[in-house]
Amino acid sequence: MKTRFETAFLKAVKKHAAIKKAVQKKVDMIIENPVALGEPLKGNWQGFYSCPVKRNFIIIYLYCEACRKKGDDAVVACSECSHTPDKTIKFVLLGPHDKAYGI
């Protein structure tokens, strides 16, 4: 499984250093089974998944294989989609639930 961490995700990990260990544990769990652990998102976030870290903190990520199988790749329109292997997870955002979707 290949993983990519977007700049916004990495900045958020630094900003919320107090939960860094919990984030790492959840990232490892997502890598083990990305579809079973995450909740598929809808609307503007179609194609992405969210997974809670702690009470109101979530990770938003994209699993390329699932995105393509569901046809969400046309909606998500990643610039590097054609060059990215199916078995890739892109960790996009980390933050409080109410703020993560507004970024």
C-alpha positions, -999 to +999 in steps of 0.1 A: +000+000+000+014+034-010+006+064+011+007+101+004+003+129+029-010+162+016+006+194+030-026+204+048-026+171+066+010+174+077+005+210+089-025+199+109-005+170+125+021+196+137-006+220+149-024+193+169+007+176+182-011+165+214-029+139+195+000+129+172+002+093+186-036+088+182-033+101+146-004+077+138-024+048+153-055+056+132-034+062+100-019+027+105-054+012+110-066+030+078-036+016+058-046-019+070-081-017+057-091+017+042-126+009+031-138-009+062-125+017+086-137+049+069-171+063+062-177+073+026-185+110+022-212+126+000-218+159-017-188+181-021-166+154-006-178+125-028-151+100-032-134+108+001-136+089+034-136+102+069-124+084+101-126+097+136-094+100+156-108+113+189-141+126+199-145+154+173-113+150+153-114+134+119-090+123+092-102+128+056-086+106+031-089+092-004-084+056-014-077+055-051-089+020-058-123+026-043-126+060-059-121+045-094-143+015-088-172+038-078-166+062-107-158+090-082-125+098-100-145+119-125-158+140-096-126+141-075-105+149-105-070+145-089-044+161-111-021+130-107-049+104-109-036+088-141-001+083-126-013+070-092-015+033-085-049+019-073-034+008-040-027+044-029-042+062+001-040+100+002-043+116+036-059+149+028-070+167+060-070+164+098-090+185+121-120+191+143-151+177+126-169+210+122-139+228+107-124+200+086-151+201+059-149+239+056-112+239+046 
